[in-house]
Amino acid sequence: MTSTAWMGTRGAGPAGGPAHLRLLPAVAPVDVEAAADAVRALLVALGQDVTCEHLLDTPRRVAAAYAELLTPEPLVLTTFPNDDRYDELVLVRDVPFRSLCEHHLLPFHGVAHIGYLPDQRIVGLSKLARVVEHFARGLQVQERLTRQVANCLQHNLHAKGVAVVLEAEHLCMSLRGVRATGTTTTTSALLGLHRDHPETRAEFFALAGLRR
Ligand SMILES: [Zn+2]
C-alpha cells in the first residue's frame, strides 16, 4: 500500500503569495538486489530455465521495473492566491495514468478527469496531473487512488468542491480470469459542492464528457 507523509513547508511564504507543500513517499526504499533474487526464484518456481541466455538478466530488469513503478516522485504542490476570484469549474480531462493492482501485481491504466471549484487558492494545472502520477506509483486499488487524489487536492486547496473520476482497464481482468478485454472500470470521488449540489456535479460530468 502506498502511504504518503505530509512533510515540508506548508502555507508558508509571504502573505498572499504562493504556498508550497512537498509530499514525500513514506514507503520503504526498494532493495533491488533482493528483489532480483526473488524474481529469479519465482522464475525457477514457474518452471523457467534461468540459466538460458535470454533470461540471464531478466531478474535484474524486472526488479528495476518494479522499483520504478513503486517509487513515487516527490510532489511539490504549489498553490496561489485566487486574486481574480475565479469561481467557475477548473477541469483537466484525460490525464493518462498507470498503476499496479495490489492484488495481482498487474498494471491498470487509463485516464483521470480532475475538477475543482476554487475558493481562496488555485493550483498550477500541471500539478493536477502530478498528483495522480504521485499516488499511482505504488501498489493500488483504483478506488483508493481516486480518493487519495481528491483528498490531497481538498486538503491543500480548500476548494468549494473537488471531483475526480478515473476510468481504467485492469490487465488482471483482461489478460486472465474473466478475460474481459476492453472493459473499463470507473470510480469517482466527489467532495464539497460536487457531492452536495446536484447541478455542480452535473456540470462536472457534462464538461468531462461522462455519462452520468
Ligand atoms: Zn487485480
Boltz pocket constraint, residues with backbone or C-beta under 6 A from the ligand:
constraints:
  - pocket:
      binder: B
      contacts: [[A, 101], [A, 102], [A, 103], [A, 104], [A, 105], [A, 106], [A, 170], [A, 172], [A, 173]]
      max_distance: 6.0
